Amino acid sequence: MRCPFCGNIDTQVKDSRPAEDHVAIRRRRFCPACGGRFTTYERVQLRDLVVIKSNGRREDFDRDKLERSIRIALQKRPIEPERVDQMISGIVRRLESLGDTDIPSKTIGEIVMESLARIDTVAYVRFASVYKNFQAVEDFEDFVSELRPKTAADPGE
């Protein structure tokens, strides 16, 4: 593994342990050339996924990009990092098990929203605001009103 600090290709593994509920291996590495320490993760990848964007453009699926967007939605929310890692691994496994290597970005967005809705409503709304491209306060109001349960004696109806 190449050192991210100096580029040396001869790094040493100092510690390995299971991570993300035993679906990955976390390795602490050391570079003898510069003394740098860094962490790598090893995961099973069933197939190479390709994302089909809404404009028709194709790009390789990037787990890190998915993780960044989910972590932004969950920023400052009381969700344990392990639970987030499990959710991301579950999303990736679900995408890999769809049976097709070409996955529309809309499908990924819907799966992420479904997963976020189960663990944190605020993160769900945050992600939806970007995913659905909210432009005005009314967009938020309409979306949030759909989340609220309807009551039989609702005076507004």
Rosetta silent file (secondary structure, phi, psi, omega in degrees, C-alpha in Angstrom):
SEQUENCE: MRCPFCGNIDTQVKDSRPAEDHVAIRRRRFCPACGGRFTTYERVQLRDLVVIKSNGRREDFDRDKLERSIRIALQKRPIEPERVDQMISGIVRRLESLGDTDIPSKTIGEIVMESLARIDTVAYVRFASVYKNFQAVEDFEDFVSELRPKTAADPGE
SCORE:     score description
SCORE:     0.000 S_00000001
   1 L     0.000  130.764 -178.803    0.000    0.000    0.000 S_00000001
   2 L   -74.108  136.537  178.070    1.423    3.372   -1.014 S_00000001
   3 L   -70.009  128.488 -179.414    2.034    5.893    1.776 S_00000001
   4 L   -73.149  -12.299 -177.386   -0.312    8.888    1.341 S_00000001
   5 L   -92.697  -46.339 -175.670    2.344   11.202    2.849 S_00000001
   6 L  -118.785   -9.895  178.628    5.547   10.377    0.983 S_00000001
   7 L    86.848   -0.450  179.056    4.485    7.916   -1.733 S_00000001
   8 L   -60.241  135.128 -178.686    6.673    5.062   -0.453 S_00000001
   9 L   -92.345   -2.801 -177.768    5.251    1.709   -1.617 S_00000001
  10 L  -106.037   75.689  178.213    6.786   -0.326    1.211 S_00000001
  11 L  -101.630  160.622 -175.814    4.423    0.268    4.162 S_00000001
  12 E  -117.256  141.386  174.602    3.856   -2.088    7.076 S_00000001
  13 E   -84.359  123.733  179.346    0.636   -3.295    8.680 S_00000001
  14 E   -98.420  -28.083 -177.172    0.790   -2.702   12.447 S_00000001
  15 E  -156.902  137.283  174.760   -2.728   -3.807   13.414 S_00000001
  16 E  -129.193  139.098  176.614   -5.692   -5.503   11.719 S_00000001
  17 E  -155.827  156.185  177.462   -9.177   -5.916   13.110 S_00000001
  18 E   -64.892  149.156  178.053  -12.736   -6.422   11.890 S_00000001
  19 E  -140.494  166.390  175.838  -14.735   -3.267   11.221 S_00000001
  20 L    51.324   50.688  177.429  -18.248   -2.279   10.194 S_00000001
  21 L    59.284   42.251  176.009  -19.884   -5.248   11.851 S_00000001
  22 L    67.356   25.336  175.144  -17.392   -7.718   10.338 S_00000001
  23 L  -107.123    1.604  178.306  -17.935   -6.684    6.699 S_00000001
  24 E  -147.758  162.833  174.106  -14.556   -4.920    6.446 S_00000001
  25 E  -117.233  126.916  178.539  -11.038   -5.188    7.823 S_00000001
  26 E   -96.875  127.053 -179.955   -9.461   -2.082    9.322 S_00000001
  27 E  -122.137  126.855  172.297   -5.668   -1.958    9.021 S_00000001
  28 E   -90.327  128.725 -176.205   -3.381    0.503   10.781 S_00000001
  29 E  -120.993  156.960 -178.770   -0.314    1.040    8.659 S_00000001
  30 E  -133.251  138.094  177.317    3.115    2.574    9.225 S_00000001
  31 L  -104.608  115.755 -179.625    5.556    3.998    6.687 S_00000001
  32 L   -69.501  -20.748 -178.411    9.204    3.325    7.643 S_00000001
  33 L   -73.457  -46.324 -175.651   10.407    6.001    5.194 S_00000001
  34 L  -114.778   -9.173 -179.688    8.590    9.023    6.687 S_00000001
  35 L    83.531    4.018 -178.830    7.146    7.620    9.942 S_00000001
  36 L   -69.247  148.010  176.272    3.580    8.357    8.836 S_00000001
  37 E  -121.469  139.661  179.242    0.667    6.342   10.178 S_00000001
  38 E  -153.783  166.254 -176.950   -2.605    5.824    8.339 S_00000001
  39 E  -116.796  139.124  173.112   -5.631    3.539    8.225 S_00000001
  40 E  -124.991  157.721  176.858   -6.956    1.483    5.324 S_00000001
  41 E  -123.790  139.607  177.606  -10.119   -0.577    4.977 S_00000001
  42 E  -117.190  125.641 -178.682  -10.527   -3.786    3.024 S_00000001
  43 E  -130.171  156.055  173.184  -14.032   -4.765    1.880 S_00000001
  44 L   -77.080  133.886  175.825  -15.554   -7.430   -0.309 S_00000001
  45 L  -121.495  112.941 -175.666  -16.685   -6.034   -3.638 S_00000001
  46 L   -72.704  -37.966 -179.474  -19.101   -8.309   -5.444 S_00000001
  47 L  -158.459  157.753  176.487  -19.128   -6.391   -8.724 S_00000001
  48 L   -81.021  120.005 -178.620  -18.039   -3.100  -10.260 S_00000001
  49 L   -96.546  146.471  176.672  -21.018   -0.759  -10.243 S_00000001
  50 E  -123.570  130.870  179.423  -21.589    2.066  -12.715 S_00000001
  51 E   -93.033  130.161  175.393  -23.859    4.998  -11.896 S_00000001
  52 E   -99.795  109.104 -178.603  -26.067    6.305  -14.700 S_00000001
  53 L   -71.272  164.621 -178.184  -26.586   10.021  -14.025 S_00000001
  54 L   -64.223  -24.277  178.023  -29.851   11.777  -14.913 S_00000001
  55 L   -88.327    5.193  178.342  -28.137   13.416  -17.904 S_00000001
  56 L    92.530  -10.723  179.518  -27.093    9.979  -19.212 S_00000001
  57 L   -67.731  147.655 -179.279  -23.447   10.333  -18.191 S_00000001
  58 E  -113.520  139.423  173.268  -21.841    7.226  -16.681 S_00000001
  59 E  -147.626  152.393  179.049  -19.355    7.123  -13.820 S_00000001
  60 E   -62.987  141.468  176.834  -17.913    4.451  -11.583 S_00000001
  61 L   -64.950  135.357 -178.391  -19.727    4.012   -8.284 S_00000001
  62 L  -123.281  104.861 -179.600  -17.761    5.661   -5.477 S_00000001
  63 H   -58.471  -37.327 -179.617  -18.506    4.370   -1.982 S_00000001
  64 H   -63.966  -37.602  177.981  -16.600    7.310   -0.483 S_00000001
  65 H   -65.172  -42.562  176.230  -18.830    9.798   -2.322 S_00000001
  66 H   -60.315  -47.048 -179.006  -21.921    8.001   -0.988 S_00000001
  67 H   -61.630  -43.467  179.078  -20.457    8.026    2.520 S_00000001
  68 H   -59.068  -45.527 -177.614  -19.618   11.759    2.343 S_00000001
  69 H   -66.337  -37.119  178.407  -23.141   12.709    1.295 S_00000001
  70 H   -69.548  -42.229  179.743  -24.705   10.593    4.040 S_00000001
  71 H   -65.799  -33.181  175.681  -22.336   11.958    6.693 S_00000001
  72 H   -64.729  -44.065  179.043  -23.155   15.525    5.615 S_00000001
  73 H   -63.594  -32.122 -177.668  -26.874   14.792    6.044 S_00000001
  74 L   -93.421    4.772 -176.883  -26.157   13.271    9.481 S_00000001
  75 L   -56.226  130.635  178.724  -23.819   16.058   10.614 S_00000001
  76 L    62.770   22.593  175.093  -24.406   16.964   14.282 S_00000001
  77 L  -101.959  150.118 -174.831  -27.125   14.334   14.627 S_00000001
  78 L   -81.428   58.420  179.981  -27.044   11.849   17.550 S_00000001
  79 L  -115.027  130.889 -178.777  -26.314    8.772   15.432 S_00000001
  80 L   -66.179  139.128  179.143  -23.439    6.430   16.334 S_00000001
  81 H   -56.550  -34.208  179.827  -20.698    6.184   13.680 S_00000001
  82 H   -64.443  -37.527  179.637  -20.971    2.371   13.744 S_00000001
  83 H   -67.351  -37.686  177.558  -24.641    2.594   12.814 S_00000001
  84 H   -64.527  -45.515  178.307  -23.779    4.905    9.910 S_00000001
  85 H   -59.145  -42.038  178.755  -21.105    2.454    8.707 S_00000001
  86 H   -63.904  -40.274 -179.931  -23.620   -0.403    8.896 S_00000001
  87 H   -64.453  -44.291  179.968  -26.165    1.631    6.955 S_00000001
  88 H   -63.288  -44.988  177.930  -23.648    2.467    4.206 S_00000001
  89 H   -61.027  -40.153  178.391  -22.534   -1.176    3.952 S_00000001
  90 H   -63.761  -40.265  178.336  -26.180   -2.230    3.748 S_00000001
  91 H   -63.943  -45.733 -179.098  -26.853    0.255    0.940 S_00000001
  92 H   -63.535  -43.716  177.984  -23.829   -0.944   -1.023 S_00000001
  93 H   -61.083  -40.129  179.228  -24.798   -4.608   -0.550 S_00000001
  94 H   -64.468  -41.457  177.923  -28.316   -3.794   -1.682 S_00000001
  95 H   -64.444  -42.283 -179.722  -26.998   -2.033   -4.800 S_00000001
  96 H   -66.566  -29.074 -177.257  -24.684   -4.957   -5.581 S_00000001
  97 L   -88.298    0.340  178.231  -27.541   -7.426   -5.188 S_00000001
  98 L   -64.615  -20.748  176.592  -29.827   -5.596   -7.644 S_00000001
  99 L    96.305  -12.706 -179.966  -28.416   -7.861  -10.334 S_00000001
 100 L  -120.412  143.643  178.955  -27.344   -5.127  -12.740 S_00000001
 101 L   -83.819  -20.993  177.621  -24.010   -3.330  -12.776 S_00000001
 102 E   -95.230  116.847 -175.767  -25.582   -0.165  -14.257 S_00000001
 103 E  -122.438  124.894  177.317  -27.592    1.628  -11.591 S_00000001
 104 E   -65.255  142.330 -179.980  -29.507    4.871  -12.163 S_00000001
 105 H   -60.289  -29.689  177.867  -28.591    7.629   -9.704 S_00000001
 106 H   -60.892  -40.440  178.590  -32.320    7.958   -8.958 S_00000001
 107 H   -63.802  -43.565  179.076  -32.333    4.393   -7.586 S_00000001
 108 H   -61.945  -46.737  179.970  -29.350    5.139   -5.352 S_00000001
 109 H   -59.274  -41.662  179.981  -30.989    8.327   -4.081 S_00000001
 110 H   -66.013  -40.938  179.120  -34.238    6.531   -3.272 S_00000001
 111 H   -65.513  -41.700  178.479  -32.408    3.764   -1.376 S_00000001
 112 H   -63.549  -45.223 -179.848  -30.398    6.331    0.601 S_00000001
 113 H   -61.997  -41.062  178.273  -33.545    8.315    1.455 S_00000001
 114 H   -61.034  -42.749 -179.876  -35.310    5.142    2.562 S_00000001
 115 H   -67.748  -43.513  179.520  -32.366    4.230    4.815 S_00000001
 116 H   -65.302  -37.665 -179.572  -32.067    7.732    6.286 S_00000001
 117 H   -60.677  -31.009 -179.612  -35.811    7.901    6.957 S_00000001
 118 H   -74.891  -27.364 -175.120  -35.464    4.815    9.161 S_00000001
 119 H  -108.701  -25.802 -178.716  -32.709    6.245   11.366 S_00000001
 120 L  -162.632  116.606 -176.964  -33.144   10.057   11.473 S_00000001
 121 H   -65.655  -38.474 -179.414  -35.919   12.275   10.107 S_00000001
 122 H   -63.886  -44.920  178.304  -33.801   15.443   10.133 S_00000001
 123 H   -63.838  -37.278  176.971  -31.053   13.788    8.085 S_00000001
 124 H   -59.072  -46.657  179.991  -33.725   12.441    5.746 S_00000001
 125 H   -67.290  -40.432  177.662  -35.062   15.971    5.128 S_00000001
 126 H   -58.987  -49.329 -178.874  -31.517   17.345    4.709 S_00000001
 127 H   -63.738  -43.110 -179.105  -30.626   14.714    2.133 S_00000001
 128 H   -62.428  -34.541 -178.575  -33.965   15.126    0.347 S_00000001
 129 H   -63.415  -34.093  177.363  -33.459   18.893    0.099 S_00000001
 130 H   -83.011  -46.904 -176.775  -30.331   18.342   -1.972 S_00000001
 131 H   -60.862  -43.661 -178.572  -31.508   15.206   -3.788 S_00000001
 132 L   -91.383    1.996  173.908  -34.854   16.737   -4.795 S_00000001
 133 L    57.774   54.585  177.725  -33.227   20.142   -5.402 S_00000001
 134 L   -60.207  135.503 -178.067  -35.470   22.244   -3.154 S_00000001
 135 L  -111.041  -21.995 -175.498  -35.477   25.844   -4.384 S_00000001
 136 L  -144.162  167.312  179.530  -37.758   27.615   -1.902 S_00000001
 137 H   -58.768  -34.832 -179.532  -39.147   27.352    1.607 S_00000001
 138 H   -60.811  -33.475  177.689  -42.402   26.054    0.131 S_00000001
 139 H   -62.025  -42.062  177.062  -40.544   23.004   -1.168 S_00000001
 140 H   -64.622  -46.825 -178.216  -39.506   22.181    2.413 S_00000001
 141 H   -58.341  -45.087 -179.906  -42.999   22.839    3.735 S_00000001
 142 H   -63.219  -42.974 -178.796  -44.589   20.553    1.156 S_00000001
 143 H   -65.363  -46.447 -178.564  -42.075   17.796    1.818 S_00000001
 144 H   -67.221  -35.499  179.326  -42.370   18.015    5.617 S_00000001
 145 H   -63.871  -29.084  176.459  -46.177   18.134    5.446 S_00000001
 146 H   -70.524  -25.270 -179.787  -46.062   14.759    3.679 S_00000001
 147 H   -78.360  -30.143 -176.566  -44.080   13.366    6.632 S_00000001
 148 L   -71.360  136.063  178.413  -46.600   14.483    9.237 S_00000001
 149 L   -69.636  140.905  177.042  -49.296   11.963   10.052 S_00000001
 150 L   -81.153  136.894  177.960  -52.808   13.048    9.076 S_00000001
 151 L  -107.567  150.954 -177.811  -55.286   13.206   11.940 S_00000001
 152 L   -64.701  -34.908 -176.779  -59.033   12.563   11.594 S_00000001
 153 L  -103.386   39.130  179.611  -59.931   15.811   13.349 S_00000001
 154 L   -72.724  116.127 -174.963  -57.452   17.996   11.467 S_00000001
 155 L   -67.887  -17.822 -178.115  -59.021   21.502   11.429 S_00000001
 156 L   -78.317   -2.304 -175.802  -57.131   22.463    8.241 S_00000001
 157 L  -119.956    0.000    0.000  -59.130   20.054    6.077 S_00000001
